[in-house]
Amino acid sequence: MRGDADYDYFDGGTGNDALFSNGGDDDVYGGSGNDVIDGGAGRDYVYGGSGADKITGGFNGDIVYGGSGKDRFFFKKIDGSPPGDRDTFRAGDGGAAFDKPGSGAGGDKFDLTGIDANTTAGGNQTFLFGGMGKGHLWLTNSGTKTVVSANIDNDAAAEFAFEIEDGSGVLASAYNGSDFFL
């Protein structure tokens, strides 16, 4: 299903779905099945539901729930989640925003391979986990949230960030490089 520039409501129901909301502030529910969801532009609410979903929030500070299953969250452009308007990944089924953080046990993963980690070098560079310099991805605690930030150029500021609403007891240190495709 494809939406338009206005508000769209999608409910994929059962089965594997491809849901593309395009523009507008949309509500997108994948339902059960291994769904492909792209929020597009607008402040979207995206819920993957059960299954191994592939979710791209899009632009403009989306709220994303993966739901149960081994979900993969894609980021395609650096301006898709700027620090001042970052996407939020909220606690899903079982009270954890992210299945099995830091375990490498095949839980949910964030995929940043579509973003060049170092725009000062030719090609598409991969991010380095930890550290705060050019081409690095780092995590910090902010209340009950983990903020994931990335720097892609020569200044010290992050150009890309998103937050995970982990709930109490889960710290940024619970995550490691196995939770990301860099």
C-alpha positions, 0 to 999 in steps of 0.5 A: 500500500502507498499513501500520499502527502496527506494523513494516512492510516494503514493496518497491514493485518495478517501476512507480509505487507509492504506499507509506504506512507510517503508524506503526511503525519501517518499512523502505520501498523504492520500487524502480524507477518514480516512487514516492510514499512517506510514512514516517509516524510512527516511525524509518523507513528509506526508499529511493526507488530509481530514478525521480523519487520524492516522499518524505515521511520523516514523524516521528522521525528517519528515514533517507532515500535518494532513489536515482537520479532527480530526487527531491523530499523533502517536509516537511509539519510543523515537528515532523516533523524537530526539531533533536534528532531530525532526519531524515537524508538519506544518500549515494545512488547515485553517492556524493552525497546530493543530485543536483547541489547548487547547480546549478539543473540539475533535480536533487533538491529539498527542498520546505518549502512545507508549513511556515509560515516565520513563525508570528508573521505571518498566512498561510503565509509562505515561507522566505528562504534564508540568514540565521538570523532568523525565517523563514530557512533556513540551512546549516552544516557538521558534519563530513561532513554539511550541517545545514539549520536553520530558525527560524519564531518570535521566538527565535534557536533553530531549530525545524526541522532535517535533515541531509544526509550528503554525504560528504567534499568537499561543503560547505554552501556547495555548496547554494543556494536552487535546491535548495529549494522554500521 
